[in-house]
C-alpha cells in the first residue's frame, strides 16, 4: 500500500469514530499484523521487567496495553458481523487463528503469570482499592483458566486446540451465513394467500433487492420466515420454508456444519480435561454465577416439565382448530405458528396483523429512549456521522447535566451482508484509566426492511427484541469503572442477560404503550380495548416459546457434558437427546445444532445457553422491585439498579451485586408467574 493505513492512526473523527469511508478490506490484514506485533512487544516488556511486580507495573500495564489491536479488532468484527462479504470473510478466516495464537502467547506466558501469581499471593498486603482487588482477582482467574499453571507439553497442546477452535468457529458462522444468503423462496402474487399487507410489502422489497422485481421473496432471516409461517394459508409453502429454515448448516457439501460440531465438541472436552475438569460444561460453569451444571439443570428441569405440559395442552387446542376447519392431518411444526395465530384470534379477538401497525420501528426506538430517560436521566439526539452502512444510524447520549455519555449506533434491517440474529457490540468501551473514555455502542438487528416509502413495522416479539438489545446497550453506555477489564458487559454470561431481559419489561408498561404504540399511518394511539387485549396475551403460547428455548439449553449442556473421547454423530445425538426429554413432535428447537451460532460460532454461549433462563429468574424478581414500589419508574429503585447493575460492570461478584440492588437473592417463583406456568403441575 502506498497510502497510510487508516486503521493504524488514531481515530480523530467526531466521537472518535473510525474512518469507515477510508477503510477497505485490504487494510485489515496489515493492520492486524502491525497491531499484534505492537501488543506482543508490550507484553514482553511487562513480563521481562527487572523491577519487582507491582499493581502498576504489571496489572495496570496490562490494562494499558493492546490499544491498537483493540481498535482494529473492534472495527473488523463489527463489519464481519453486520456488513461482511467475500473479502472480509477471507480476512476473518486468516486472522481467527492468529488472534487465538496471540491469546495463547499472552495467557500462557510463564514469566507474566509468575508476576500476577506473586501479586495475587500478596493481595491482602498491597493496599488495593476494592476495584483494583477485583481486577487482580479477575486477571489471576483468567490466566489459571487459560492454562498458565500447566506444564509446557500441556500448554503446547492447549495452544493448538485454541487455534483450531478459533478456525472452526469462524467456519461455522460463515457456513450458516452462506446457507441463509443462498436461499430465497420466490413467489408470485397467487402464492401470498393469508399474508397481510405489511408482509407482502416486505416480501416484495426482498425480491426486488434480489433481482426479482414484481415478485415476492421469503428469506431465512427470522423476521421474514416466521412472519410467513404465522400468516400463510399455503401449507405446502409453509412446509417448504420451514424445512429450509431448520436445515441451515445441514445441507451437505462445503457449508455442512456437522463435522465442524463434532470436532469442536471433542476439542472442548480435551481442553477441559487438560485444565482439570471432568467435562467442558464443568469447566465453563465453574466461573459463572451457577457454578455447576447441576445447578443450571435444576432450573431448566423445573421449567421444562411445566413448559412441556403447557405446550401439549396448547397442541390439543390447535389440533381442534384443524379438525373444525375440516383438516385431515396432524399438527406439524410448520403449522404451529399459523394455528396459534388463529387460536389467539379466537381467545382474545386479536391477531398480529391488527397489532403490527402500532409497532412502528422509529416509535419503538423512541420508546426505548424515553424509558432510559425516565429511569436514568439519559437523552438521545440524532447525529450525522460516517458509518459503515447507510442503514445504520447514530445518536449522541447525554445525561441530565448535558454531559456527553457516549454514542449509540442502531443498525436494524436484515440484509445479505449481515449475520442473522440480534446483538449488542461496541467500537469502544468505557474506562477511566487513560482518561475519561466514553463508549461507542451498537445494536444490530434483522428486522424486515419495508418497501421504499413504507413504514417499518415490527411484531410484538420484534419490539421486545429491540428493547432487549437496548438493555444490553445501556449496560455498555452507563458503565462507570476505571479499568477496561471490568467495563460494561464484561460479566459472567449467566448475569449478562439480566440488564437486557429486565429492560424488556418496560415495553409492556401501559403508559409506554399508550404513548408510543400509535398507528403507523394515522398516528392514532392504540385503542384502550386493543391495548388491554395485547397485555392480556402476555402469557399466550408460552408453552411453545419455553419448549423451543429450554430444549436448546438442555441439549447445550448435554453435548458439552460428553466425555473427551466421544466421536459425536450430531444427527443421532440430537435425536436421542430430544427423545430423552420427550420433546413434543410438533415442536422443534429454536436453534438446531447445525446452525446454533450461540454455541459454535465463537462459542460465547457454549455450555451457557441456560444463561437466558438463569437471568430471567433475576429479571422477573428485579422488576418486581418496581412493582412493589408502586411505580415502574420509581426513582430510588432506578438509582439502585443503575448503581449496582447497569453502571457497575464486573466490580463485584454477581450474587453480591444483585443482593446490593434487591437486598436478597431471587427465587424461581417470579419467573414461573411471569411466564404463566406457576399453576402448571410439574
N, C-alpha and C positions, 0 to 999 in steps of 0.2 A: 504494500500500500504506500502511495506517495503522500497521502494526507494523514494528519494526526488522527489517532483512533479516538472518537468522541467518548467512548466508554472509559478511557483511561485518564480523562481530565475530570476535575471537579465539576459537578453538575451545578452550573451557575444560573440556570433558568429560573423563572418565577416559581416560588415554593421549593426550590431545589430539585425540580423535576429533571429527569434525563432528557437529553435532546432527541426525542423519538424520531423527529423528522430527519435527523442526520445519521441515525443508526441503521445499518443493514446487516443481514445475517453473516456476511463475511467479516464483520468486525468482532464477532463473539469469540471465535477460537483464539486469535492472537490476544484478545483482552483477557480471556481466561488464563492463558499461558503466562502472561505478564503478572496478573494478579496472584495466581498461585505461587509463582516464584517469589513475589514480594512477601507473601504471608509465610512461606517456608523460611525465608531469611529472618523474619521477625520471631518466629517460633524457635528457631535455632539459637538466636541471640538470648532469648529468655532462658532456655534450657542450659546454655553454656555460661551463664553469668557467674562470675567469680564471687560476687557478694552472697552472703548467706540469704536464704529465701526470706522474703517479707511479703506482706499482703500487697504492697505497692509494686515491688519489682517482679512479682510472679502473677498474682490474680488480676490486679488492675492492668498489668502489662498485657495479659491475655485478652482482657476486655477491650483494650485499645487496638489490638492487632486485627489484621484482616479486613480493614475498611474497604480497600479497593475491590477485594474479592466479593465482599458483601454487596457492593453496588452493582458489579457486573452480574452476579448471580440473581439478584432481585429483578433486574430488568429482563434478563433472559427467561426466567421461569414465569414471569407474567406473560410474556409473549408465547412461550411454549404451551401454556395452558389456554390462553384467550385469543391468540391470533397467530397460530402456527402455520406451517407449510413445509414443503419438502426440504428446503434449505435449513430451516430451524430444527426439523426433526433429525436431520443428519448430524447437526452440531450436538443435539441432545444425546444421540447415541454415542458420539465421541467423548463428550465431557462427563457423562454419568460415571463411567469407571474412573476417570481422572479425579473427580471430586471424592469418590469413595476412597481412592488411594491416598488422597490428601488428608482425608479424615483419619484414615489409619495411621498416617505418619504423625498426626497430632496426638491422637489418643493412645497410641502405642509407644510414644516417646518415653523411654525409661528415665532419662535424666529429668525430663519435665515432670513426670509423675512423682519422682523422688522429692522434688521441691514441694509439690502440692501435698504429698503424704506427710512431709515434715511439718508443714503449716497446720494440717488437719490434726496431727498429733499434739500440737501445742495450742490449739484453737482457743482454749479457755484462758490462756495467758497472753493473748495478743491484743487485748483491749479493743476488740472489734465492735462496731455498731451492730444492731440486730440484722440490718440489711447486709452488711459485709459478712457476717457469720453465715447467713443464708447462701450468699454467693459461694463462699468457700465450701460449704457442705455440698452444694449442687455440683461444683466442679469435681470434688472428690468422688461423688457418686457417679458422675458421668464417666470419669476415667476408669473406675473399677468396673462398671457395667460394660465398658468398651473393651476390657481385657488388658488394661495396663499392668495388672499384677500377675499375668500369666508368664510362663517361661517362653523362650524365644521360638521354639518349634510351634507351640500353641498359638503364639501371636502371628507367626507367618501364615498358618492355616486360616486363622480368623481374618487376616487381611485379604487373603484370596477369596474367602467366602463373601466378604463385604463387597468386593469389586464385582464379583459375579452377580450378586443380588441387585446391585445398582443397575447393571445392564439388563437383567431380567425385568425389573420394574419399569424401566423405560420402554422396553419392547412390549410389555403387556399393555400399557396405556396407549401406545401408538397403534397396536393391533385393534383395540376397541374403537379408537377414533376412525381407523381405516374402514372398519365394517359399517360404522354409522354414516360416514361420508359416502360410501359406495351405494347405499340403499335409499331409494325413494319410491314409494308406491304412487305411480302416475295414474290419475283418474280423470274420467270425463264427467260432465255435468250430471249424467244419468246415474253415476256411482255415488252421489252425495246424499242419498236419502237419509233423512234424520238429522243431518248436520245443521246447526243454527248458522245464522249469517256470519257471526264472528269467526267460526271455524272455517267456513267456506272462504272468507276473505283471506285468512292466514294461509290456507292451502293454496289459494291462487297466487299469493305473493311468493310462496315457497317454490311453486312450479316455474314462475317467471324467472326467479333467481337461478334456477337450474336449467334454463334454456327451453322451457316448455310453455310459452305464452298461450293463454286461452285454455290451459288445462289446470289440473289441481294436483298437488303433491303432498303426501303424508310422509314425514321423515321419522327417523328413530330418535329424534330429540324427545325427551319425556313429555314435554308440554304438548307436542304435536301428536304423538302416538296415543297418549292417554285420553286426550280430547276426542279423538276418533273412536277409540274403544268405548267411550262413555256415551256417544250420541249416535253413531252409525247404526242404522237398522239392517245393514247388509252383513249378515252373519258370516258369509263366506269371506268377505274382505276383512272383517274383524279377526277371523282366524288366521288369515294370511299375514296380516300386520303383526299380530301378537307373536306368531312363531318367529318372524324375523327379529322382533324386539328381544325375545328371550334367548335367541341363538347368537347374539353378538359375542364374538370371541370363540365361537364353537362351530365354525363352518368349514373346517378342513383347510388345507393349504397354508400359505405363509402367515395368515393372520389368526390361526387357531392357537388359543392360549392354554390348552390342557397340558401339554408337555412343559410349558413355562411354569404353570402352577405346581406340577409335581416336583420339578427341580427346586423351585422356591421353597416349598414346604420342607423338603428334605434338608436343604442348606440351613434353613432357620432352626430346625431341630438340632442339627450338628453344632451350630453356633451356640445355642443354649446349653448343650452338653459341655462344650469347651468352657463355658462360664460357670459350670457347676449346678445347672438346673435340670430337672427331670424332663421338662418339655419347654417349647418356646412359649406356651401360654403361661407357665410358671415364671419364666424369665420376664416376660412383658409386664405381668401384673404386679411383680414384686415391688416396683417403684410407682405404682398407681394408688389411687385412693382405696380401691377394692382390696388390694394386697394379694389376694389369691383367686385362682379360677373358681374355687368352690364358692366364694362369696358372690362372684358375678353370676354363677349358675343358680344360686339360691334365688336371686332376684328374678332371673329370666324364667325359671321354673314356676315361680309364684304367678307371674304374669301369663305365661304360656297356657297353663291349664284353663284359666278363665277366658283368655282370648280365644282359644280354640272352641270352647263351649259356646261363646257368643257367636263366633263365625258359623258354626254348624247350625245354630238356630236361624241366623240370617239366611244361610244357604237354603233352608227349607222354605222360608218365605219367598225367596227368589224363584225357587222351583214351582211354587204355587202360581206365581205370575205367569210363568211359561205355560203351565197347564191351562190356566184361564184364557190365555190367548190362542189356545189350540196347538201349541208347540208339542211335538212328539220327540223330544230329545232331552238328555240330561244336561243340566247346567255345566258349562265348561269354563276354563279360566278366561277365555276371550269373551265370555258372556257376562262375567260378574259386574263390571262397571256399568254396562248397558242396563241390566235389570236392576242394579242398585239405584240407578237414577230414576227408574220407574217406581221403585219402592219408596224412595224419598218423596217423589211427587204424590204418591198415594198417602203416605203417613203425614206429610207436612204441607201438602199442596205447594210444593216447591221444587223447582228444577234449576240446574246450573245455568241454563240459557236465560232464565229470569234474573239470576243473581249477577251474572258476569258483567253486564253493562254498568253496574255500580262499583266495580273494582277496576278503575282505570289506572294504569301504571303511574302516571305522574301524581295523581291524587294519593295513591298508596305510599309513594316516596315522601310526599308532603306529610302524610300521617305519621310515618316513621320519624321524620324530622321533628314534628311538633311534639311527639311523645318524648323524644330526647330533650327537647327544650323544657318541657314541663317537669321532667324528672331531674335533669342535670344542668339546666340553665344554658344549653347549647343553642347556637344559631347557625344555620346553613345558608350561605349565599352563593349562587352560581357564579362561576368564573370561567373565562375563556382562556384555556391554556393548550399547548400542543400535546396531544395524547396519541396512543398507538393505533387507534381505530376510530372512524367517525361516529360509531355508535356509543363510544364511551363519553361520559360527562363528568364534570368536576364541580365541587362545592368547597368553598373555604369554610372551616368550622371555627367559630369564636365562642368565648364564654360571656358571662353576664357583663364583665367589665369591658368587653370588646377586644380582649387579648386573643391573639391567634392560638388556636389549639392544634390544628392540623389541617390536612387536605383529605377530602373523601372523594373517591372516584367510583362511579357506578357504571357497569357495563352489563346491560340487561337482556339483550336479544340473542337468540340462538343463531349460529352461522356455521358454515362448513369448516372454518378455521379454528373453531373453539371446541375444546373437550366438553363432554356432556356434564350435567350436574350443576351445582351451585356452590360457591366457596368464597371465603374471605382470604385475602393475602395482603402483602404490603410491599411498597417500594422503599420505605424507610420506617424504622421502628423508633419509638420514643426512648430517650435516655437523657441523663444529665452529666455523665462522666466527662464528656468533652465539650460541655456547654449545653444550652437548652435546645436539644434536638427534638423537633416536633415530628409527629408521624405522618406518613402518606399511606392511606389505607384504601384498599379496593374491595368492592363486592362484584363478583362475576356470576351471572345467572344465565339461564337459557329459556327465556320466555319467547313465545311465538311472536315474530315481528309482523305487524299489520301491513296491509296494503298502503301504498302512498296516500296520505291524507286521511287515513282512518285512525281512530284511537286505538291504543294498545290496551287490550282488556285482559285481565287476569282472572283465573279461577280463585275461589276462596283459598285453596291449597297453595296456589302461586303467591297470593298475598301473604300467606303465612310464611312461605319460604323467604320472601323479601324481608319480612320482619326478623326472621331467624338469622339471616346473614347480616342484617344490620346490627343485631345484637352482638355478633362477633366483631363487627366494625367498631362498635362503641368500646368493646374490650380493648381494642388497639388504640383508639383515639383518646380514651380517658386515662390511659396508662400514666402513672406518676411515680416512676422509680429512677434510681440513679444508674444502676448497672444494666447493660443491654441483656445479659443472660436472663434477667428476671422480668423483662418488659412484656406487657400486653398479654398475648395468648400463650406465653411460654409456661404453661401449667400442665399438670397431668391430663391425659386425654379423657379421663372419666370425670374431670372437673371443667374442661374447656367448653363443654356444651352447655353449662349452666347459664352463662350470660346470654347465649343465643336463644336457647329454648325458653328461658324466662321471659325474654322480650316478646315472644310470640303472644303472650297473654294480653298485651296491650292492644293488639289488633281487635280483640273481642270486647274491649271495654266499650259499653254502649255510647258514651259521649264521643269517642274517637270515630266509631262507625257513623253516628249521627252527623258528624261534621264532614267526614271525608268520603263516605260511601254515597256518592252522587252520580246520577245517570250521566254517562259519557256524552250524550247528545243534548239532553235538555238541561243538565246541571241541577236537576231537582234532587233533593235528599231522598234517600231510600225511605219509602213509607214505613211508618212505625209497625204496621202489621207485618210487612215483609221482614223488617229488622228482627222482630220478635220470632218469626219463623226461622230465620237464619240462625239466631242464637239458640233456638230450641234444637237445632240439628248438631250441636257441638259433639255429641257422643254417637251420632249416627254412623253406622258402618265401621265402628271401631274394632270389631272382631276382625274384619278384613285387614285394616291398617296394622293392627298389632300382630296378627299372624304373619303378614308379609315381612314385617321388621324382625320380630323375635326369632323366626326360623333362621334368618340370616345370622343373627347374633349367636344363636346356639351352634350353627354349623361352623362359624368362625372359630369358636372355642374348641369344637371337636377336631377340626382339621389341624389346629395348632397344638393339640394335645397328642398328636401321633408320635410314636417312638422314632428315634433317629433313623433307623434302617428302613422305614416304610417306603415301599415303591407304590406311590399313590396312583390308583386308577380313578380319575376325577369323576367320571360318569357313575361308576359303581359306588363310590364313596357318597356322593350327593344323594343318590337313590336310597342307599341303605340308611343314611343318617336321617333322611326325611321319613322313611318308614318307621324308624325307631321312635320318633316323636309323634307318629300318627298325623302327619301333615294332611289336611283335607285335600282330596284330589282336585277340587275346584279352584284351588289357590296355588300360586307359585311364589317363590321367594322374591322379594323386591329386587335383589341383586343375585343372580345365579353366579356360581363361582367363576365361569369363564369371562365374565365382564365385571367382576366385583372389584372395582378400582380402589375402593377404600382399603382393601386388603393387599392387593398385588401390584398396584401401580404406585410404587414408592413405599407402600406398607405402613402409612401413617396410622391406620386403624387395625393393623394385623393383631389378632387376639384381643382387640379392644373395641369391636363394634358394639359390644354391650354398653359402651360409654354413653350412648344416647339415652338408653333407659336409665342407667345409673344417674345421669344428670337430670333426667326428668323427675326422679324422686326428689331431687334437690329443688328443681324449679317449681314443682307443684306446691311444695311446702313454703318456698320463698315467696311466691305470690300470695299465699295465704297470710303472710305478714301484713300485706297491704289491705287485704280483706278484713283482717282483724282490726286494723287501724281505722276502718270505715271510709277509706279514700284510696283509690287506685294510684293517686299521685301524692300520697302523704309525704310531706317534706322530710320529716325525721327519719322515716323508713328509707326514703330515697337516698338520703345522705349516708346512712349506714351501708346501703347497697353500693353506693359509689366508693366509699372509703375502703370497704373490705373485700369487694368482689371486682367491680369494673376497673378501678384505678390501681389495684394492689398488685397486679401481675402475680409473680410467684414469690412474694415477700415472705409468705408463711405457709406452713402445711395446709393443704386444702380443708381438712377437717377443722383445723383451728380457725381458718378464715371464715368458714360457714358458721361456726359457733359464735364468732365475733359479730357477725351480722344478725344471726337469728336467736342466739342465746342457747342453742342446743342443736344436736344433730337431728335430721328428719327421720320419719318412719315412712313406710311404703303406702300408708293409708290415703294420703292426699293424691298420690298418683292414681290409685285404683278408682278413687272418686272422680278425678278429672277425666279419666278415660271411660267412665260409665260402667265399670265392671266390678265395682266393690260388692255388689249384691249377687254376683255370679258365683255359683258353687265351684270350687276348685276341683 
